[in-house]
Amino acid sequence: MSPTYYYRQQQRPRWGRSFTSSVVGKLVIANVAVYFLQQLFHPHFTEVFALAPRAVVENFYIWQLGTYMFLHGGFMHLLFNMIILFIFGSTLEMVWGSRRFLQYYFACGLGAALFITVFNYNSHVVGASGAIFGLLLAYAMLFPDNYILLWFVIPVKAKYMVAGLAVLELYMGTQSSTGIAHFAHLGGAATGLLFFRSTIAQKLRFTMGPKQKWKGYTREKREQQGDQEYANIDSILDKISAKGYENLTSTEKRILENYSRKKNEDSEEN
C-alpha cells in the first residue's frame, strides 16, 4: 500500500466503535450543534461564548477559555476543522484511548487560548483551530514519515508539513491583522509539544500503571504482568516514534489495539 494514502486507513478506530460513540465523533457533533445555535442566536450567543481575553481577565468570563473552541466563523471554517479533526483525531484516539485523547485536545485548546490572551489581548476568537493544530503536531510526532496530501493533492511527510505550517503561522502572526488567530494555532502546537516533551505528559500519554488492579490476579502477578505489558507498549511506541505506525508488525499493531481497547474499558468502569 502506498504511504501517500496511508493516513486514510486510520480514519476510524480499528476496534469497530461507531462514529457517535467515539470522542472524536462526539466532538464533531458538538461543534456542529453549537454552530447551529450560533446561527440561531447570533450575535448575542457569539458575544457570550467567544474568547475575548479582556472579558476573561477583567470580567472573569473564564468559561470562554473552553467554549470558544466550539464556535466557528462560518460554514467553511467549521467544515475544514471538522475534516481534520475526524481524519487525524480518529487515529490519535485509536492510539491513545479516548480519555487521553480528550485530555490532549482540551489542553491544546486551552494553550491556544492562553497564547491569544498574551499576544492578542483585545481580540475576539472562535474556532477549534488551536486544538486542531495540536492534533497535527501530535500526528507528526507519532507518524513523522506518513504522507499527508497538502491541499488534498501534494503528498508531504507529516513532519515537514507541520514544521512548515508552524513557520508560516509564526510569520503571518507577526504581520498586520489578517483576521486569522495565528497565535492560537501556535499556542495549540506549543502546548502539544510541551505535552510530548514533559516527563509528566509522557506518563499521561500511554501509562496504564504497572500496579493496575486487575481482577483475578494476586498482587505479585498483577505487578509482574503490568510491568511486562507496560514495557511492551513502551517499546512499540518508541518504534512508532522512530519509524512510524506503518512499520509495526501485525502482532505489534494487535497488542497496541488491545491495550487501547482495555484502557477504554477500564475508564468506563471507573
C-alpha positions in Angstrom: 0.0 0.0 0.0 1.3 3.4 -0.9 2.2 5.5 2.2 0.7 8.5 0.4 -2.7 7.2 1.2 -1.9 5.5 4.5 -3.5 8.1 6.7 -6.8 7.4 5.1 -6.7 3.9 6.5 -6.5 5.4 10.0 -9.6 7.5 9.9 -11.7 5.1 12.1 -10.7 3.3 15.3 -9.9 -0.3 14.4 -11.9 -1.9 17.2 -15.1 -1.0 15.3 -16.6 1.6 17.6 -19.2 3.7 15.9 -18.7 7.3 15.0 -21.2 8.5 17.6 -19.6 6.5 20.4 -16.1 7.8 19.8 -14.8 11.0 21.4 -13.9 12.4 18.0 -17.5 11.7 16.8 -19.0 13.4 19.8 -16.7 16.4 19.4 -17.8 16.8 15.7 -21.4 16.5 16.7 -21.0 19.1 19.5 -19.3 21.5 17.1 -22.0 21.2 14.5 -24.7 21.6 17.1 -23.1 24.7 18.6 -22.7 26.1 15.1 -26.5 25.9 14.5 -27.1 27.5 17.9 -24.7 30.2 16.9 -26.6 30.9 13.8 -29.9 31.0 15.6 -28.9 33.3 18.4 -26.3 35.4 16.7 -24.8 37.8 17.7 -25.5 37.5 21.5 -24.5 33.8 21.6 -21.2 34.6 20.0 -20.5 37.5 22.3 -21.1 35.4 25.4 -19.2 32.3 24.4 -16.4 33.5 22.0 -13.0 34.1 23.5 -12.5 37.7 24.4 -9.3 37.9 26.5 -10.2 41.2 28.0 -13.5 39.9 29.2 -11.8 36.8 30.6 -9.3 38.8 32.6 -11.3 41.8 33.6 -14.8 40.3 33.9 -13.7 36.8 34.8 -15.6 35.2 31.9 -13.5 32.1 32.5 -15.8 29.7 30.6 -14.7 31.4 27.3 -11.4 29.6 27.5 -13.2 26.4 26.6 -16.4 27.4 24.9 -14.7 29.4 22.1 -13.4 26.1 20.7 -17.0 25.1 19.7 -17.8 28.3 17.8 -16.8 29.0 14.3 -16.7 32.0 11.9 -18.6 30.4 9.1 -19.5 27.1 7.5 -16.2 26.6 5.7 -14.3 27.3 8.9 -16.4 24.6 10.6 -16.1 22.1 7.8 -12.4 22.4 7.4 -11.7 22.0 11.1 -14.1 19.0 11.4 -12.5 17.2 8.5 -9.1 17.5 10.1 -10.5 16.5 13.5 -12.1 13.4 12.0 -9.1 12.3 10.0 -6.3 12.9 12.5 -8.2 12.8 15.7 -9.5 9.3 15.0 -6.0 8.0 14.6 -4.8 9.6 17.8 -7.8 8.3 19.7 -7.1 4.8 18.5 -3.5 5.0 19.7 -4.1 6.9 23.0 -7.6 5.9 24.0 -10.5 8.2 24.5 -9.6 9.8 27.8 -6.0 10.6 27.0 -7.1 12.0 23.6 -9.7 14.2 25.2 -7.2 15.5 27.7 -4.7 16.3 25.0 -7.4 18.0 22.8 -8.6 20.3 25.5 -5.1 21.0 26.8 -4.1 22.3 23.3 -7.3 24.3 23.1 -6.6 25.9 26.4 -3.0 26.6 25.4 -4.2 28.3 22.3 -6.5 30.5 24.4 -3.6 31.5 26.7 -1.4 32.4 23.7 -4.2 34.6 22.4 -4.6 36.3 25.8 -0.9 37.1 25.8 -0.4 38.2 22.2 -3.9 39.4 21.1 -5.4 40.8 24.3 -8.1 42.9 22.5 -9.2 40.2 20.1 -12.3 38.1 19.8 -11.6 34.5 18.7 -13.7 31.5 17.7 -12.9 28.1 16.4 -11.2 24.8 17.2 -8.2 25.6 15.1 -5.8 25.8 18.1 -6.7 22.4 19.3 -6.7 21.1 15.7 -3.1 22.4 15.2 -2.2 20.4 18.3 -3.6 17.3 16.7 -1.5 17.9 13.6 1.6 18.3 15.8 0.8 15.0 17.7 0.3 13.2 14.4 3.6 14.4 13.1 5.3 13.3 16.4 3.8 9.8 16.3 3.9 9.3 12.5 6.6 11.6 11.2 7.1 9.8 7.9 3.5 9.3 7.0 2.4 11.2 4.0 -0.4 13.9 4.1 -2.0 15.3 1.0 -1.4 19.0 1.1 -4.5 20.7 -0.4 -5.6 17.1 -1.0 -3.2 16.9 -3.9 0.5 17.2 -2.9 2.0 14.4 -0.8 4.2 15.7 2.0 5.6 13.9 5.0 3.8 14.9 8.2 6.9 16.1 10.0 7.8 18.5 7.1 4.2 19.7 6.7 3.7 20.6 10.4 7.1 22.2 10.7 6.3 24.3 7.6 2.9 25.3 8.8 4.4 26.4 12.2 6.9 28.6 10.4 4.2 30.1 8.2 1.9 30.7 11.2 4.8 32.5 13.1 5.5 34.7 10.0 1.8 35.5 9.5 1.3 36.2 13.2 3.9 39.0 13.1 2.3 40.7 10.1 -0.7 43.0 10.1 -4.0 41.6 11.1 -5.4 39.0 8.7 -8.5 38.1 10.6 -6.9 34.7 11.5 -5.8 33.8 15.0 -2.3 32.7 14.0 -1.1 32.7 17.6 -3.9 30.4 18.6 -2.5 27.9 16.2 1.0 28.3 17.6 -0.4 28.1 21.1 -2.0 24.7 20.3 1.1 23.4 18.7 3.3 24.7 21.6 1.1 23.0 24.2 1.2 19.8 22.2 5.0 19.9 22.1 5.1 20.6 25.8 2.8 17.6 26.3 5.1 15.3 24.4 8.4 16.6 25.9 7.5 16.9 29.6 8.0 13.9 31.9 4.5 14.1 33.4 3.0 14.3 30.0 4.9 11.2 28.8 3.3 9.3 31.7 -0.1 10.6 30.9 0.1 9.7 27.3 0.1 5.9 27.5 0.6 4.8 31.0 -1.6 2.1 32.4 0.5 1.6 35.5 2.4 -1.5 36.5 0.2 -1.9 39.6 -3.1 -1.9 37.8 -5.6 -3.9 40.0 -6.9 -6.4 37.6 -9.5 -8.9 38.9 -8.5 -12.5 39.4 -4.8 -11.9 39.9 -2.6 -11.8 43.0 -0.8 -8.6 43.8 2.6 -10.1 42.7 1.2 -11.4 39.4 -0.6 -8.2 38.7 2.6 -6.3 39.1 4.6 -8.7 37.0 2.1 -8.7 34.2 1.6 -4.9 34.4 5.4 -4.3 34.2 5.7 -6.6 31.2 2.7 -5.1 29.4 3.9 -1.6 30.0 7.3 -2.5 28.7 5.8 -4.0 25.6 3.7 -0.9 24.9 6.6 1.5 25.6 8.7 -0.4 23.1 6.0 -0.3 20.5 5.5 3.4 21.0 9.2 4.0 20.7 9.2 2.2 17.4 6.2 4.3 16.2 8.1 7.5 17.0 11.3 6.3 15.2 9.8 4.5 12.2 6.1 5.3 12.0 3.0 3.2 12.6 3.1 1.5 9.2 6.4 -0.2 10.1 4.8 -2.1 13.1 4.3 -5.8 12.7 0.7 -7.2 12.7 1.4 -8.6 16.2 2.6 -5.2 17.5 -0.5 -3.5 16.0 -2.8 -6.0 17.6 -1.1 -5.5 21.0 -1.5 -1.8 20.7 -5.2 -2.0 19.7 -5.9 -4.5 22.5 -4.2 -2.2 25.0 -6.1 0.8 23.8 -9.4 -1.1 24.0 -8.6 -2.3 27.5 -7.8 1.3 28.6 -11.2 2.5 27.3 -13.0 -0.3 29.1 -11.2 0.4 32.3 -12.0 4.1 32.0 -15.7 3.3 31.6 -15.7 1.0 34.6 -14.1 3.7 36.7 
